[in-house]
Amino acid sequence: MWCYRRLLKVPWTEKKNNTKIIQMADVNERLLQQLMKRKLGYAGHIMRDSSGPLLQLSLAGKIEGNGGQGRPRKNWMDDVKEWSGSTNYGYMKRKAENREE
């Protein structure tokens, strides 16, 4: 997406979402769908403890201290929560144990 934004000369100050950038670049939606599928698959792999406790800890861990000013940045798990239709980490972990879901 960063490359598309650079090619189209879209400044970072313009808050355009990825679907608009893909439409502007005239790239089909299949790319975004494939990205979502791979990201959700990898999240399920991590949540099933297939990759060891360190990744599991980094995914579920919280950082102590105060955040910076302004709106919180969107992180990796925010996308996974949004695409899976869940807001609860425990529910997503139970759902990930069933590979078909």
N, C-alpha and C positions, 0 to 999 in steps of 0.2 A: 504494500500500500504506500510505503514511503517513496518507492520509485515512481509509482503512478502520480503521486502528488508533485514530485519534482519535475516529471515530464510535462505535466499539465500547468506547471507554474502556479499552483494553488498555495498561497501563503498560509502559514500556520495560524494566523489570526482569523482566517475564515473557518468557522466551525462547521465544516461539512462532514457528514458521516461517510463511512466506507461505501455504502450502497450508491450514494450520489457520485462519488469519485469513480466507481466502476462504471456507472452509466456514462459519465463524461468521457472515460477512456474507451468506451464502446467495447468493453470486455463482458462476456456473458456472465450470468449469475452463477454458473456452475463452479467457478473458481471460489466464490465465497462459500458456497455450500460444501465444497470439498474441504476448505479450511475449517469450517465448523465441525465437520465429521471427524477430521483428524484430531482436532483439539479436544473434542469430547471423548474420543477414543483414548487419547493419552491421559486425560484426567481420570477415566475409569481405571486405566492400568495403574496409575499411582494410588488411587483410593482402594484398590484391592490388595495393597501391600505387596505387589509383584516386584517392586523395584527397591525395596528396603525401607528401613525406618527413617533414614535421613530425609528423603524426599517427602515422606508422610508428615514428618515434623515441620518441615519448611512450608508445606501446604496449609497445615492447620494452625501453625504457630502464630502468636501475636507478638508485636514489638512493643516494649514498654516505652513510656514517655509521651510527650505531646507531639502532635503532628504540626505541620506548618499551617500558615494562614491560607484561607481560600477553600475552594471545593476540593474534596479528596480526589486523588487521581484514580482512574479506573485501573484495576489490577487484573491479573490473569484469571482469578477465581470469579470475578464479577461477570466476565463473559460466559464462563461455564454455568454459573447460576442462572443467568438470563436465558441462555439457549436451552437449558434443561427444564426451565419453567419451575425452578425451586428456589427458595430463599434460605432453606435450612441445610447446613452442611451435613448433619447426621442423616437426614433423609436422602441426600445425594449419595452418601457413602453406602447406605443400604441398597439403593437402587443400582449402584455400580457393581455390587456383588453378583448381580444377575447380568451376564454378558449381553443377553439379547436386548435388554432395556437400555 
